């Protein structure tokens, strides 16, 4: 049964065997076993994780997802006072582990807890899956979904990062990131980035592009570092990215991992996205979105994101309206948001 609500989820007569729930998200289960005809249970066990070993599994290679999800694991540990192990990619472990000494970190190939009392998998589940998540993640924002899976407060909170690096660049600078893993996530306005970079430089900022790749794409579609931006791209440790972001005046990017890293670094973020709805990511007062065309396909529960199709556009692919969700976001619109943010910084 669900001991919080008292709802009996399953009951049967059995001569022996296994009983398992298909609900893979957190439920405070209570199991009672009776001899037939008896009123007192021979087994009465309620989920209680205090001081017990628990494992939470995360996908291994998704920066934005991990930064959005991780604090929910810490909330879970604090709530249940369990001995928590978190399984994730090594790059994320190197970024987070020193800030969370109460948690054991491991990769999937180096799991340390042999017999956990309980375990959960945090991820994105499509096709209306409510077995692994109580609510379709597209209805609540993919990062908040971790809170619902783990049964903790779903309000977003950035993870703790090491933010004590000294400033290395004397001049005021802005970091930008223009690349992503699918063309639908890009700012698909051909003039936008060039206009924004030129405007930032007119305000006296150096503009540093901090993507992993200066050029990225597939097939006949490629995206390049904007003209006028300084090339700070490369396969650089995440902590070095944090050290650079920490002293930036602000960050401009997409709904991708480096925007989440900037958010966790505690600086203002101008986030440009039409592929997702504004509540799909962390809150920022400088969210740029256009309502003048098709938008929000990532959060549309009637379609499932195709991770294989780099040119995915579920409603307008191969038509003049393909990617209008961001092509209709103009340089002028983003510059207006930048000016609002800049004026607030100047007034301080």
N, C-alpha and C positions, 0 to 999 in steps of 0.2 A: 504494500500500500504506500501511498504518498503520505508520510506522517505529518506533514505540515497542513494538509487539507483534510486528511482522514479518508480520502477517496481510496476505495479498494480497486486496484488496477488489474488484479488477476487473482483467481482462486480456482482450485481444482482438487479433485481426489487423486491421489497418486500412491502407487506401491513402491515408488523409488524413481530416481532420475534427477534431471536438472531442470531448474526454472530460471529463465533469464528474461530480462525486459528488453524490448526493442528501443527503449528510450536511452539514448547515449549521451544526453546532456544531464546536468546536475538535477537530481531529485533526491530528497531526503527519504530514501526508501526505508521501510520497516518490513521485516519478514517474520511471519508467525507460522509455526508448524504445530498442528494438533494431532493427537491420536483421534481417530474417528469416534465421535460421540463424546469426547472430552471437552470441557469448557476452559481448561487451563492449558496454555501452550507448552510444548516441550522445548521449543526454541522461540525466542522473542528477541530479535536483533534489529536495532535501529542504527543507521549510518552515523558513525561518530568518528571523526578523523583526528581528534586531538592526539598529538604526539605519535601519530601513525604515518608510515611512509606513503606518499601520494606522488603520482607522476602526471604531469601535463605535457602532452605532445603538441608541438607547433610545426607547421611546414618549415622547411629548412632554408629557403632562399629568397624570401620576400621581405625586403627592408621595411616598406611602408606598413604592411600588415603587422609585422612583428612589433614595430614601435607603437602602433595603435592598440595592439592586443596586450602587451606585456603587463601593464599595470593592473589589469584584471587578475592576472595570476598572483600578483603581490597582495591584492585585496583578498583573494581566496585564502592565501596562506595566513593572513592576519585574522580573518574571520574564523577559520577552523583550527588555527594553531597546530597545523600539521607539519610534518617533515617533508618539504616540497622539493621535488626534482623537476626541472624544466628541460625539455629536449628540443634543440633547435640547431641552426647552422653555426659553424665555428666563428664566422665573421661577426655574428650578432652576439655570441658569447663573449668575445673579446671586448665588445662595446659595453656590455651591461654587467658582466659578472662582478666586477669590483664594487659596483654600487649596490649590490644586493647580497651581502655576505651570508644572509640567513637562508638563501636558496642554493641548492646544488644545481649546477649547469652541466649538461652533457650533450654530445651529439648522438644521433640515432645509432651510431656504430660503437658507442662507448657508454651505454646505459649502465648506471651504477646500482639502481634499485632492482633487486632480483625478484622479490615477491611483494609488489605494492598492495596496500590495503584497497586502493581505488585508483583509477586513472581516467583521464579524459583526453579527447583530441579536439583542439581548437582549429577551425579552418573555415573555408567557404564551401557551402553545400548548395548545389543547384537542383533544378528539376523539382522544385517544391518540396525538397527534403525537410521534413520536420521530425525525422528520427534522430539526427545528430544535433539539431538546433530546435529550440521551442518555437521560434519565429523565423520566417524567411529573412535572411540577413539584409535583403534589399529593401525591406520595410523599415529597418531601424538604423541603417548605416553599418557598413561591414565591420568597423572596429568595435562598435558597441555590441555587436553580436557575441563577442567573447564574454562580455558581462552576462548576457542571457544564457549562454552555454554553461557558464560556471556558477550561475545563480548568485551573482553579486551585483552591487550597485552598478548600473550600466553607464553612468555619467563618465565621459571621457576624461583622461588625465595623462599627461605625457610621462614617459619613463624617466627615471633619474639618469643623468649623464654626467660625465666628468667635464666640468665647465670652467676649469681654473687656468687654462692656457693663457700665456701672455700674448698681447697683441703684437703682430709682426709687420703689419702694413700700416704706415702712418696716416695715409690719406683716407678719407671716407670712401667706403666701397659698398657695392651691392652685389650679392651673389645671385646668379640665375641658373636655372637648369631647364633645358628645352627638350630633352630626349625622354622617350618612354618605351614601353615594350610592345605597344600596339598603336597603329596609326590613329585609331579613334580617340586615343588619350592625348594626342598632340594638340597644340594650338594651330589649327589648319587655316590660318589667315596668312597669305603669302607675304604681306608687308608688315605684319604686326610686330615681330621681334625687332626688326631693323628700326622701326619707328620708336619703340620703347627704349632700345639701347641708346639711340641718338639723344632722346630726351633725358635719360638718366645722366649722360655725359654733360649735357647742357646745364644740369643742376649741380655739377661739380663732383659727381661720383665716378670712381673707377668701376667698371662692370666686369665681373669675373664669372666666367662660365665654368661650373664645377661638375658637369656631367662626367660619367665614366668614359663615354665615347664622344669625340668631337663630331663624328659622322655615324649615323645609325639608320638602318632601314632594312628592307627586304625586296628582292626582285628589282623592279624598276622604280620603286619609291624610296628615296633617301632624304634624310633630314640633316642639316648642317649647323655648325656653330654660327650664331648670328654675326653679321658683319659689325665690326667695331667692338665686339666683346673680347676680353683677354682670355686666352686659352689656359685654363687651370684644370683641364680634363685629365683623365687618367685613372688607372686602377689603383686607387690610393686607399690606405686603411681608413675605415669610417671615423676613427678618433681624430685623424688629421683633418677630415672634412668638418667635424664638430669644432675643432680648434679654429678653423677659418671662419665658419659660420657664426661662432659666438660673438665675434667683433664686427660683423657686417651690420650696416645700418638697417637693412632688411633683406628679404629674399623674395624672388619672383619665380614661380614655377607652376607645374601642372599637378594633377592629382596623382603624383608618383612619389617614390620613396624619399627623394631628397627634400620634398616639401615637408614630409613628416619628420625628417631629421632636423630641418630648420625649426619646426614647431617645438620639437623636444629640446632644441638648443636655446629656446627662450627668446627668439627674435621675431619681429613682425613678419608675417607671410602674406604676400599677394598670391592667391591661388586661382589659376585660370582653368576652368573645366566646364564643358557642356555635356560631355559623355556621361558624367555623373551629376546627380542633383546636389544642391548646396549642403544638405544635411548628411551626405554620404561620407564626408571627411570631417576632420576636426573643425571646430568653429574658428573662423577668423573674420573680423569686420571688413577685411579687404578681399573678400571672395568675389571673383568676376564670373558672371554667368549671363547668358542671353536667353530671354524668353520668346524671341521673335521667330524661332524655327523649331524643328524637331530637337528634342533634348532628353537626357536622362535615360538612355537605353541601358546603361549598366544597372540601373535600379528598376528596370521594367520587369516585373515578374512574369510577363507573358512571353519573354524570350530568355534564352540562356546564352551568356557570353561564350564565344568560340575562341578558346585559347590557341587554336592552331591557325585560324584565318587572320593573318596580319592586317588585312584590309577590311576587317569586319565592320559592317554598318547594317544592322538588321532590317532597317526600314527603307533605306535609300541607296543601297550599294549599286554602283554602275549607273547612277543618274546624276543630273546636275546638282541635286540636293545632298549628295554624299558629304558627310561631315559638316553639314551646315550648323550643327550644334556649337562648333567653335569658329568656323569661318565667318560667322556673323558677329563674333566678338572682335571688335575693331581695335586698332592701335589707340585710337582716341579714347575708347572706353577704359582700357588698361592705364593709359597715361593719366586719365582723370582720377583713377584710384591711387596711382602713385603720388599724384600731387596732394591728395588728401592726406596720405600717410606722411609725405615729406614735410608738409606744413606743420603737422603735429610734432614732428621731430625738431623742427627749427624753433618752434615756440617754447620748447622745454628749456 
